[in-house]
Amino acid sequence: MVDGLRILMGRALSFRLEDLKREEGQTTPEWAVVVALVIALAVAAFLVLTPVMQSVMRSIGSSITNALP
């Protein structure tokens, strides 16, 4: 998963005008769908992980507060 994301980001950062003119490979609408899906998955992951991270941060904060003299 991480390697796939790294490859996708590498391709996005090295995008050139000539890439739009090529006939082989994925077309621009296909890339738009892939990018939209990645963004949707990222937003969903953040929404799911937010309560977990809030709980962890509260626990760390209370541990620090209780450790102070």
mmCIF file of the N, C-alpha and C atoms, coordinates in Angstrom:
data_MODEL
# 
_entry.id   MODEL 
# 
loop_
_atom_site.group_PDB 
_atom_site.id 
_atom_site.type_symbol 
_atom_site.label_atom_id 
_atom_site.label_alt_id 
_atom_site.label_comp_id 
_atom_site.label_asym_id 
_atom_site.label_entity_id 
_atom_site.label_seq_id 
_atom_site.pdbx_PDB_ins_code 
_atom_site.Cartn_x 
_atom_site.Cartn_y 
_atom_site.Cartn_z 
_atom_site.occupancy 
_atom_site.B_iso_or_equiv 
_atom_site.pdbx_formal_charge 
_atom_site.auth_seq_id 
_atom_site.auth_comp_id 
_atom_site.auth_asym_id 
_atom_site.auth_atom_id 
_atom_site.pdbx_PDB_model_num 
ATOM 1   N N  . MET A 1 1  ? 0.828   -1.194 0.000   1.00 0.00 ? 1  MET A N  1 
ATOM 2   C CA . MET A 1 1  ? 0.000   0.000  0.000   1.00 0.00 ? 1  MET A CA 1 
ATOM 3   C C  . MET A 1 1  ? 0.870   1.255  0.000   1.00 0.00 ? 1  MET A C  1 
ATOM 4   N N  . VAL A 1 2  ? 1.880   1.268  0.871   1.00 0.00 ? 2  VAL A N  1 
ATOM 5   C CA . VAL A 1 2  ? 2.761   2.440  0.949   1.00 0.00 ? 2  VAL A CA 1 
ATOM 6   C C  . VAL A 1 2  ? 3.567   2.577  -0.330  1.00 0.00 ? 2  VAL A C  1 
ATOM 7   N N  . ASP A 1 3  ? 4.032   1.444  -0.877  1.00 0.00 ? 3  ASP A N  1 
ATOM 8   C CA . ASP A 1 3  ? 4.801   1.505  -2.124  1.00 0.00 ? 3  ASP A CA 1 
ATOM 9   C C  . ASP A 1 3  ? 3.935   2.018  -3.267  1.00 0.00 ? 3  ASP A C  1 
ATOM 10  N N  . GLY A 1 4  ? 2.679   1.580  -3.308  1.00 0.00 ? 4  GLY A N  1 
ATOM 11  C CA . GLY A 1 4  ? 1.771   2.046  -4.354  1.00 0.00 ? 4  GLY A CA 1 
ATOM 12  C C  . GLY A 1 4  ? 1.527   3.535  -4.257  1.00 0.00 ? 4  GLY A C  1 
ATOM 13  N N  . LEU A 1 5  ? 1.356   4.024  -3.025  1.00 0.00 ? 5  LEU A N  1 
ATOM 14  C CA . LEU A 1 5  ? 1.151   5.458  -2.820  1.00 0.00 ? 5  LEU A CA 1 
ATOM 15  C C  . LEU A 1 5  ? 2.401   6.242  -3.196  1.00 0.00 ? 5  LEU A C  1 
ATOM 16  N N  . ARG A 1 6  ? 3.564   5.702  -2.862  1.00 0.00 ? 6  ARG A N  1 
ATOM 17  C CA . ARG A 1 6  ? 4.828   6.362  -3.216  1.00 0.00 ? 6  ARG A CA 1 
ATOM 18  C C  . ARG A 1 6  ? 4.988   6.454  -4.730  1.00 0.00 ? 6  ARG A C  1 
ATOM 19  N N  . ILE A 1 7  ? 4.623   5.382  -5.439  1.00 0.00 ? 7  ILE A N  1 
ATOM 20  C CA . ILE A 1 7  ? 4.710   5.387  -6.899  1.00 0.00 ? 7  ILE A CA 1 
ATOM 21  C C  . ILE A 1 7  ? 3.725   6.400  -7.487  1.00 0.00 ? 7  ILE A C  1 
ATOM 22  N N  . LEU A 1 8  ? 2.495   6.429  -6.948  1.00 0.00 ? 8  LEU A N  1 
ATOM 23  C CA . LEU A 1 8  ? 1.486   7.372  -7.428  1.00 0.00 ? 8  LEU A CA 1 
ATOM 24  C C  . LEU A 1 8  ? 1.938   8.806  -7.225  1.00 0.00 ? 8  LEU A C  1 
ATOM 25  N N  . MET A 1 9  ? 2.481   9.103  -6.053  1.00 0.00 ? 9  MET A N  1 
ATOM 26  C CA . MET A 1 9  ? 2.951   10.462 -5.777  1.00 0.00 ? 9  MET A CA 1 
ATOM 27  C C  . MET A 1 9  ? 4.139   10.817 -6.668  1.00 0.00 ? 9  MET A C  1 
ATOM 28  N N  . GLY A 1 10 ? 5.026   9.869  -6.907  1.00 0.00 ? 10 GLY A N  1 
ATOM 29  C CA . GLY A 1 10 ? 6.168   10.112 -7.792  1.00 0.00 ? 10 GLY A CA 1 
ATOM 30  C C  . GLY A 1 10 ? 5.717   10.444 -9.199  1.00 0.00 ? 10 GLY A C  1 
ATOM 31  N N  . ARG A 1 11 ? 4.713   9.712  -9.660  1.00 0.00 ? 11 ARG A N  1 
ATOM 32  C CA . ARG A 1 11 ? 4.185   9.985  -11.007 1.00 0.00 ? 11 ARG A CA 1 
ATOM 33  C C  . ARG A 1 11 ? 3.484   11.338 -11.056 1.00 0.00 ? 11 ARG A C  1 
ATOM 34  N N  . ALA A 1 12 ? 2.755   11.670 -10.003 1.00 0.00 ? 12 ALA A N  1 
ATOM 35  C CA . ALA A 1 12 ? 2.043   12.949 -9.979  1.00 0.00 ? 12 ALA A CA 1 
ATOM 36  C C  . ALA A 1 12 ? 3.027   14.114 -9.967  1.00 0.00 ? 12 ALA A C  1 
ATOM 37  N N  . LEU A 1 13 ? 4.142   13.954 -9.249  1.00 0.00 ? 13 LEU A N  1 
ATOM 38  C CA . LEU A 1 13 ? 5.122   15.038 -9.157  1.00 0.00 ? 13 LEU A CA 1 
ATOM 39  C C  . LEU A 1 13 ? 5.964   15.180 -10.421 1.00 0.00 ? 13 LEU A C  1 
ATOM 40  N N  . SER A 1 14 ? 6.062   14.110 -11.214 1.00 0.00 ? 14 SER A N  1 
ATOM 41  C CA . SER A 1 14 ? 6.860   14.172 -12.431 1.00 0.00 ? 14 SER A CA 1 
ATOM 42  C C  . SER A 1 14 ? 5.969   14.289 -13.681 1.00 0.00 ? 14 SER A C  1 
ATOM 43  N N  . PHE A 1 15 ? 4.760   14.770 -13.523 1.00 0.00 ? 15 PHE A N  1 
ATOM 44  C CA . PHE A 1 15 ? 3.793   14.884 -14.605 1.00 0.00 ? 15 PHE A CA 1 
ATOM 45  C C  . PHE A 1 15 ? 4.235   15.947 -15.603 1.00 0.00 ? 15 PHE A C  1 
ATOM 46  N N  . ARG A 1 16 ? 4.149   15.608 -16.882 1.00 0.00 ? 16 ARG A N  1 
ATOM 47  C CA . ARG A 1 16 ? 4.536   16.532 -17.949 1.00 0.00 ? 16 ARG A CA 1 
ATOM 48  C C  . ARG A 1 16 ? 3.411   16.631 -18.976 1.00 0.00 ? 16 ARG A C  1 
ATOM 49  N N  . LEU A 1 17 ? 3.451   17.663 -19.787 1.00 0.00 ? 17 LEU A N  1 
ATOM 50  C CA . LEU A 1 17 ? 2.438   17.862 -20.821 1.00 0.00 ? 17 LEU A CA 1 
ATOM 51  C C  . LEU A 1 17 ? 2.456   16.713 -21.828 1.00 0.00 ? 17 LEU A C  1 
ATOM 52  N N  . GLU A 1 18 ? 3.638   16.161 -22.095 1.00 0.00 ? 18 GLU A N  1 
ATOM 53  C CA . GLU A 1 18 ? 3.736   15.049 -23.047 1.00 0.00 ? 18 GLU A CA 1 
ATOM 54  C C  . GLU A 1 18 ? 2.972   13.823 -22.551 1.00 0.00 ? 18 GLU A C  1 
ATOM 55  N N  . ASP A 1 19 ? 2.811   13.690 -21.241 1.00 0.00 ? 19 ASP A N  1 
ATOM 56  C CA . ASP A 1 19 ? 2.090   12.545 -20.691 1.00 0.00 ? 19 ASP A CA 1 
ATOM 57  C C  . ASP A 1 19 ? 0.620   12.570 -21.104 1.00 0.00 ? 19 ASP A C  1 
ATOM 58  N N  . LEU A 1 20 ? 0.058   13.759 -21.316 1.00 0.00 ? 20 LEU A N  1 
ATOM 59  C CA . LEU A 1 20 ? -1.329  13.862 -21.752 1.00 0.00 ? 20 LEU A CA 1 
ATOM 60  C C  . LEU A 1 20 ? -1.499  13.427 -23.202 1.00 0.00 ? 20 LEU A C  1 
ATOM 61  N N  . LYS A 1 21 ? -0.448  13.517 -23.987 1.00 0.00 ? 21 LYS A N  1 
ATOM 62  C CA . LYS A 1 21 ? -0.530  13.219 -25.413 1.00 0.00 ? 21 LYS A CA 1 
ATOM 63  C C  . LYS A 1 21 ? -0.334  11.737 -25.712 1.00 0.00 ? 21 LYS A C  1 
ATOM 64  N N  . ARG A 1 22 ? 0.178   10.976 -24.758 1.00 0.00 ? 22 ARG A N  1 
ATOM 65  C CA . ARG A 1 22 ? 0.412   9.551  -24.987 1.00 0.00 ? 22 ARG A CA 1 
ATOM 66  C C  . ARG A 1 22 ? -0.904  8.797  -25.087 1.00 0.00 ? 22 ARG A C  1 
ATOM 67  N N  . GLU A 1 23 ? -0.911  7.744  -25.845 1.00 0.00 ? 23 GLU A N  1 
ATOM 68  C CA . GLU A 1 23 ? -2.109  6.942  -26.029 1.00 0.00 ? 23 GLU A CA 1 
ATOM 69  C C  . GLU A 1 23 ? -2.138  5.730  -25.092 1.00 0.00 ? 23 GLU A C  1 
ATOM 70  N N  . GLU A 1 24 ? -0.994  5.273  -24.651 1.00 0.00 ? 24 GLU A N  1 
ATOM 71  C CA . GLU A 1 24 ? -0.986  4.102  -23.785 1.00 0.00 ? 24 GLU A CA 1 
ATOM 72  C C  . GLU A 1 24 ? -1.120  4.525  -22.328 1.00 0.00 ? 24 GLU A C  1 
ATOM 73  N N  . GLY A 1 25 ? -1.506  3.592  -21.485 1.00 0.00 ? 25 GLY A N  1 
ATOM 74  C CA . GLY A 1 25 ? -1.608  3.890  -20.058 1.00 0.00 ? 25 GLY A CA 1 
ATOM 75  C C  . GLY A 1 25 ? -2.955  4.484  -19.687 1.00 0.00 ? 25 GLY A C  1 
ATOM 76  N N  . GLN A 1 26 ? -3.015  5.021  -18.506 1.00 0.00 ? 26 GLN A N  1 
ATOM 77  C CA . GLN A 1 26 ? -4.263  5.556  -17.995 1.00 0.00 ? 26 GLN A CA 1 
ATOM 78  C C  . GLN A 1 26 ? -4.515  6.963  -18.521 1.00 0.00 ? 26 GLN A C  1 
ATOM 79  N N  . THR A 1 27 ? -5.784  7.252  -18.729 1.00 0.00 ? 27 THR A N  1 
ATOM 80  C CA . THR A 1 27 ? -6.157  8.577  -19.219 1.00 0.00 ? 27 THR A CA 1 
ATOM 81  C C  . THR A 1 27 ? -6.369  9.523  -18.038 1.00 0.00 ? 27 THR A C  1 
ATOM 82  N N  . THR A 1 28 ? -6.487  10.786 -18.350 1.00 0.00 ? 28 THR A N  1 
ATOM 83  C CA . THR A 1 28 ? -6.668  11.798 -17.315 1.00 0.00 ? 28 THR A CA 1 
ATOM 84  C C  . THR A 1 28 ? -7.926  11.548 -16.474 1.00 0.00 ? 28 THR A C  1 
ATOM 85  N N  . PRO A 1 29 ? -9.065  11.204 -17.064 1.00 0.00 ? 29 PRO A N  1 
ATOM 86  C CA . PRO A 1 29 ? -10.233 10.910 -16.214 1.00 0.00 ? 29 PRO A CA 1 
ATOM 87  C C  . PRO A 1 29 ? -9.998  9.715  -15.278 1.00 0.00 ? 29 PRO A C  1 
ATOM 88  N N  . GLU A 1 30 ? -9.272  8.730  -15.751 1.00 0.00 ? 30 GLU A N  1 
ATOM 89  C CA . GLU A 1 30 ? -8.966  7.585  -14.883 1.00 0.00 ? 30 GLU A CA 1 
ATOM 90  C C  . GLU A 1 30 ? -8.100  8.017  -13.703 1.00 0.00 ? 30 GLU A C  1 
ATOM 91  N N  . TRP A 1 31 ? -7.121  8.875  -13.956 1.00 0.00 ? 31 TRP A N  1 
ATOM 92  C CA . TRP A 1 31 ? -6.289  9.396  -12.863 1.00 0.00 ? 31 TRP A CA 1 
ATOM 93  C C  . TRP A 1 31 ? -7.122  10.222 -11.902 1.00 0.00 ? 31 TRP A C  1 
ATOM 94  N N  . ALA A 1 32 ? -8.073  10.990 -12.433 1.00 0.00 ? 32 ALA A N  1 
ATOM 95  C CA . ALA A 1 32 ? -8.933  11.807 -11.576 1.00 0.00 ? 32 ALA A CA 1 
ATOM 96  C C  . ALA A 1 32 ? -9.753  10.918 -10.637 1.00 0.00 ? 32 ALA A C  1 
ATOM 97  N N  . VAL A 1 33 ? -10.230 9.805  -11.144 1.00 0.00 ? 33 VAL A N  1 
ATOM 98  C CA . VAL A 1 33 ? -10.987 8.867  -10.308 1.00 0.00 ? 33 VAL A CA 1 
ATOM 99  C C  . VAL A 1 33 ? -10.085 8.276  -9.234  1.00 0.00 ? 33 VAL A C  1 
ATOM 100 N N  . VAL A 1 34 ? -8.874  7.896  -9.597  1.00 0.00 ? 34 VAL A N  1 
ATOM 101 C CA . VAL A 1 34 ? -7.939  7.329  -8.620  1.00 0.00 ? 34 VAL A CA 1 
ATOM 102 C C  . VAL A 1 34 ? -7.620  8.351  -7.533  1.00 0.00 ? 34 VAL A C  1 
ATOM 103 N N  . VAL A 1 35 ? -7.347  9.583  -7.918  1.00 0.00 ? 35 VAL A N  1 
ATOM 104 C CA . VAL A 1 35 ? -7.027  10.629 -6.939  1.00 0.00 ? 35 VAL A CA 1 
ATOM 105 C C  . VAL A 1 35 ? -8.231  10.892 -6.033  1.00 0.00 ? 35 VAL A C  1 
ATOM 106 N N  . ALA A 1 36 ? -9.430  10.930 -6.609  1.00 0.00 ? 36 ALA A N  1 
ATOM 107 C CA . ALA A 1 36 ? -10.640 11.148 -5.805  1.00 0.00 ? 36 ALA A CA 1 
ATOM 108 C C  . ALA A 1 36 ? -10.834 10.018 -4.799  1.00 0.00 ? 36 ALA A C  1 
ATOM 109 N N  . LEU A 1 37 ? -10.573 8.790  -5.203  1.00 0.00 ? 37 LEU A N  1 
ATOM 110 C CA . LEU A 1 37 ? -10.700 7.657  -4.279  1.00 0.00 ? 37 LEU A CA 1 
ATOM 111 C C  . LEU A 1 37 ? -9.669  7.729  -3.161  1.00 0.00 ? 37 LEU A C  1 
ATOM 112 N N  . VAL A 1 38 ? -8.449  8.113  -3.490  1.00 0.00 ? 38 VAL A N  1 
ATOM 113 C CA . VAL A 1 38 ? -7.408  8.249  -2.470  1.00 0.00 ? 38 VAL A CA 1 
ATOM 114 C C  . VAL A 1 38 ? -7.802  9.331  -1.467  1.00 0.00 ? 38 VAL A C  1 
ATOM 115 N N  . ILE A 1 39 ? -8.303  10.447 -1.951  1.00 0.00 ? 39 ILE A N  1 
ATOM 116 C CA . ILE A 1 39 ? -8.721  11.527 -1.057  1.00 0.00 ? 39 ILE A CA 1 
ATOM 117 C C  . ILE A 1 39 ? -9.883  11.072 -0.178  1.00 0.00 ? 39 ILE A C  1 
ATOM 118 N N  . ALA A 1 40 ? -10.857 10.375 -0.766  1.00 0.00 ? 40 ALA A N  1 
ATOM 119 C CA . ALA A 1 40 ? -12.001 9.896  0.007   1.00 0.00 ? 40 ALA A CA 1 
ATOM 120 C C  . ALA A 1 40 ? -11.555 8.917  1.092   1.00 0.00 ? 40 ALA A C  1 
ATOM 121 N N  . LEU A 1 41 ? -10.637 8.033  0.760   1.00 0.00 ? 41 LEU A N  1 
ATOM 122 C CA . LEU A 1 41 ? -10.128 7.079  1.755   1.00 0.00 ? 41 LEU A CA 1 
ATOM 123 C C  . LEU A 1 41 ? -9.353  7.787  2.855   1.00 0.00 ? 41 LEU A C  1 
ATOM 124 N N  . ALA A 1 42 ? -8.592  8.798  2.504   1.00 0.00 ? 42 ALA A N  1 
ATOM 125 C CA . ALA A 1 42 ? -7.846  9.555  3.512   1.00 0.00 ? 42 ALA A CA 1 
ATOM 126 C C  . ALA A 1 42 ? -8.787  10.272 4.471   1.00 0.00 ? 42 ALA A C  1 
ATOM 127 N N  . VAL A 1 43 ? -9.833  10.889 3.937   1.00 0.00 ? 43 VAL A N  1 
ATOM 128 C CA . VAL A 1 43 ? -10.811 11.582 4.782   1.00 0.00 ? 43 VAL A CA 1 
ATOM 129 C C  . VAL A 1 43 ? -11.517 10.585 5.692   1.00 0.00 ? 43 VAL A C  1 
ATOM 130 N N  . ALA A 1 44 ? -11.904 9.435  5.150   1.00 0.00 ? 44 ALA A N  1 
ATOM 131 C CA . ALA A 1 44 ? -12.561 8.412  5.960   1.00 0.00 ? 44 ALA A CA 1 
ATOM 132 C C  . ALA A 1 44 ? -11.638 7.917  7.072   1.00 0.00 ? 44 ALA A C  1 
ATOM 133 N N  . ALA A 1 45 ? -10.371 7.725  6.757   1.00 0.00 ? 45 ALA A N  1 
ATOM 134 C CA . ALA A 1 45 ? -9.414  7.274  7.771   1.00 0.00 ? 45 ALA A CA 1 
ATOM 135 C C  . ALA A 1 45 ? -9.261  8.315  8.870   1.00 0.00 ? 45 ALA A C  1 
ATOM 136 N N  . PHE A 1 46 ? -9.189  9.580  8.508   1.00 0.00 ? 46 PHE A N  1 
ATOM 137 C CA . PHE A 1 46 ? -9.082  10.639 9.516   1.00 0.00 ? 46 PHE A CA 1 
ATOM 138 C C  . PHE A 1 46 ? -10.323 10.681 10.394  1.00 0.00 ? 46 PHE A C  1 
ATOM 139 N N  . LEU A 1 47 ? -11.501 10.515 9.789   1.00 0.00 ? 47 LEU A N  1 
ATOM 140 C CA . LEU A 1 47 ? -12.737 10.530 10.572  1.00 0.00 ? 47 LEU A CA 1 
ATOM 141 C C  . LEU A 1 47 ? -12.808 9.354  11.543  1.00 0.00 ? 47 LEU A C  1 
ATOM 142 N N  . VAL A 1 48 ? -12.325 8.207  11.111  1.00 0.00 ? 48 VAL A N  1 
ATOM 143 C CA . VAL A 1 48 ? -12.342 7.020  11.972  1.00 0.00 ? 48 VAL A CA 1 
ATOM 144 C C  . VAL A 1 48 ? -11.291 7.139  13.069  1.00 0.00 ? 48 VAL A C  1 
ATOM 145 N N  . LEU A 1 49 ? -10.121 7.659  12.743  1.00 0.00 ? 49 LEU A N  1 
ATOM 146 C CA . LEU A 1 49 ? -9.021  7.703  13.711  1.00 0.00 ? 49 LEU A CA 1 
ATOM 147 C C  . LEU A 1 49 ? -9.089  8.894  14.662  1.00 0.00 ? 49 LEU A C  1 
ATOM 148 N N  . THR A 1 50 ? -9.888  9.904  14.363  1.00 0.00 ? 50 THR A N  1 
ATOM 149 C CA . THR A 1 50 ? -9.948  11.090 15.222  1.00 0.00 ? 50 THR A CA 1 
ATOM 150 C C  . THR A 1 50 ? -10.339 10.768 16.661  1.00 0.00 ? 50 THR A C  1 
ATOM 151 N N  . PRO A 1 51 ? -11.408 9.998  16.912  1.00 0.00 ? 51 PRO A N  1 
ATOM 152 C CA . PRO A 1 51 ? -11.745 9.688  18.310  1.00 0.00 ? 51 PRO A CA 1 
ATOM 153 C C  . PRO A 1 51 ? -10.652 8.896  19.021  1.00 0.00 ? 51 PRO A C  1 
ATOM 154 N N  . VAL A 1 52 ? -10.011 8.014  18.313  1.00 0.00 ? 52 VAL A N  1 
ATOM 155 C CA . VAL A 1 52 ? -8.931  7.216  18.906  1.00 0.00 ? 52 VAL A CA 1 
ATOM 156 C C  . VAL A 1 52 ? -7.771  8.125  19.306  1.00 0.00 ? 52 VAL A C  1 
ATOM 157 N N  . MET A 1 53 ? -7.392  9.025  18.406  1.00 0.00 ? 53 MET A N  1 
ATOM 158 C CA . MET A 1 53 ? -6.286  9.934  18.703  1.00 0.00 ? 53 MET A CA 1 
ATOM 159 C C  . MET A 1 53 ? -6.644  10.900 19.824  1.00 0.00 ? 53 MET A C  1 
ATOM 160 N N  . GLN A 1 54 ? -7.892  11.352 19.899  1.00 0.00 ? 54 GLN A N  1 
ATOM 161 C CA . GLN A 1 54 ? -8.309  12.226 20.999  1.00 0.00 ? 54 GLN A CA 1 
ATOM 162 C C  . GLN A 1 54 ? -8.174  11.499 22.332  1.00 0.00 ? 54 GLN A C  1 
ATOM 163 N N  . SER A 1 55 ? -8.557  10.237 22.346  1.00 0.00 ? 55 SER A N  1 
ATOM 164 C CA . SER A 1 55 ? -8.445  9.442  23.568  1.00 0.00 ? 55 SER A CA 1 
ATOM 165 C C  . SER A 1 55 ? -6.987  9.283  23.986  1.00 0.00 ? 55 SER A C  1 
ATOM 166 N N  . VAL A 1 56 ? -6.128  9.018  23.028  1.00 0.00 ? 56 VAL A N  1 
ATOM 167 C CA . VAL A 1 56 ? -4.702  8.859  23.321  1.00 0.00 ? 56 VAL A CA 1 
ATOM 168 C C  . VAL A 1 56 ? -4.125  10.166 23.847  1.00 0.00 ? 56 VAL A C  1 
ATOM 169 N N  . MET A 1 57 ? -4.471  11.277 23.220  1.00 0.00 ? 57 MET A N  1 
ATOM 170 C CA . MET A 1 57 ? -3.950  12.569 23.659  1.00 0.00 ? 57 MET A CA 1 
ATOM 171 C C  . MET A 1 57 ? -4.454  12.942 25.049  1.00 0.00 ? 57 MET A C  1 
ATOM 172 N N  . ARG A 1 58 ? -5.721  12.646 25.332  1.00 0.00 ? 58 ARG A N  1 
ATOM 173 C CA . ARG A 1 58 ? -6.245  12.906 26.680  1.00 0.00 ? 58 ARG A CA 1 
ATOM 174 C C  . ARG A 1 58 ? -5.496  12.069 27.718  1.00 0.00 ? 58 ARG A C  1 
ATOM 175 N N  . SER A 1 59 ? -5.235  10.819 27.385  1.00 0.00 ? 59 SER A N  1 
ATOM 176 C CA . SER A 1 59 ? -4.513  9.936  28.298  1.00 0.00 ? 59 SER A CA 1 
ATOM 177 C C  . SER A 1 59 ? -3.104  10.459 28.562  1.00 0.00 ? 59 SER A C  1 
ATOM 178 N N  . ILE A 1 60 ? -2.427  10.887 27.531  1.00 0.00 ? 60 ILE A N  1 
ATOM 179 C CA . ILE A 1 60 ? -1.075  11.441 27.687  1.00 0.00 ? 60 ILE A CA 1 
ATOM 180 C C  . ILE A 1 60 ? -1.130  12.714 28.516  1.00 0.00 ? 60 ILE A C  1 
ATOM 181 N N  . GLY A 1 61 ? -2.107  13.572 28.238  1.00 0.00 ? 61 GLY A N  1 
ATOM 182 C CA . GLY A 1 61 ? -2.240  14.815 28.974  1.00 0.00 ? 61 GLY A CA 1 
ATOM 183 C C  . GLY A 1 61 ? -2.505  14.580 30.452  1.00 0.00 ? 61 GLY A C  1 
ATOM 184 N N  . SER A 1 62 ? -3.381  13.642 30.769  1.00 0.00 ? 62 SER A N  1 
ATOM 185 C CA . SER A 1 62 ? -3.660  13.372 32.178  1.00 0.00 ? 62 SER A CA 1 
ATOM 186 C C  . SER A 1 62 ? -2.464  12.723 32.868  1.00 0.00 ? 62 SER A C  1 
ATOM 187 N N  . SER A 1 63 ? -1.712  11.905 32.141  1.00 0.00 ? 63 SER A N  1 
ATOM 188 C CA . SER A 1 63 ? -0.509  11.302 32.716  1.00 0.00 ? 63 SER A CA 1 
ATOM 189 C C  . SER A 1 63 ? 0.532   12.380 33.058  1.00 0.00 ? 63 SER A C  1 
ATOM 190 N N  . ILE A 1 64 ? 0.678   13.333 32.169  1.00 0.00 ? 64 ILE A N  1 
ATOM 191 C CA . ILE A 1 64 ? 1.623   14.428 32.408  1.00 0.00 ? 64 ILE A CA 1 
ATOM 192 C C  . ILE A 1 64 ? 1.149   15.276 33.594  1.00 0.00 ? 64 ILE A C  1 
ATOM 193 N N  . THR A 1 65 ? -0.154  15.581 33.618  1.00 0.00 ? 65 THR A N  1 
ATOM 194 C CA . THR A 1 65 ? -0.705  16.397 34.702  1.00 0.00 ? 65 THR A CA 1 
ATOM 195 C C  . THR A 1 65 ? -0.544  15.689 36.052  1.00 0.00 ? 65 THR A C  1 
ATOM 196 N N  . ASN A 1 66 ? -0.791  14.399 36.093  1.00 0.00 ? 66 ASN A N  1 
ATOM 197 C CA . ASN A 1 66 ? -0.670  13.631 37.338  1.00 0.00 ? 66 ASN A CA 1 
ATOM 198 C C  . ASN A 1 66 ? 0.781   13.462 37.771  1.00 0.00 ? 66 ASN A C  1 
ATOM 199 N N  . ALA A 1 67 ? 1.712   13.541 36.830  1.00 0.00 ? 67 ALA A N  1 
ATOM 200 C CA . ALA A 1 67 ? 3.135   13.369 37.163  1.00 0.00 ? 67 ALA A CA 1 
ATOM 201 C C  . ALA A 1 67 ? 3.739   14.637 37.730  1.00 0.00 ? 67 ALA A C  1 
ATOM 202 N N  . LEU A 1 68 ? 3.110   15.772 37.489  1.00 0.00 ? 68 LEU A N  1 
ATOM 203 C CA . LEU A 1 68 ? 3.635   17.040 38.001  1.00 0.00 ? 68 LEU A CA 1 
ATOM 204 C C  . LEU A 1 68 ? 3.428   17.117 39.512  1.00 0.00 ? 68 LEU A C  1 
ATOM 205 N N  . PRO A 1 69 ? 4.402   17.687 40.248  1.00 0.00 ? 69 PRO A N  1 
ATOM 206 C CA . PRO A 1 69 ? 4.263   17.770 41.719  1.00 0.00 ? 69 PRO A CA 1 
ATOM 207 C C  . PRO A 1 69 ? 3.230   18.774 42.157  1.00 0.00 ? 69 PRO A C  1 
# 
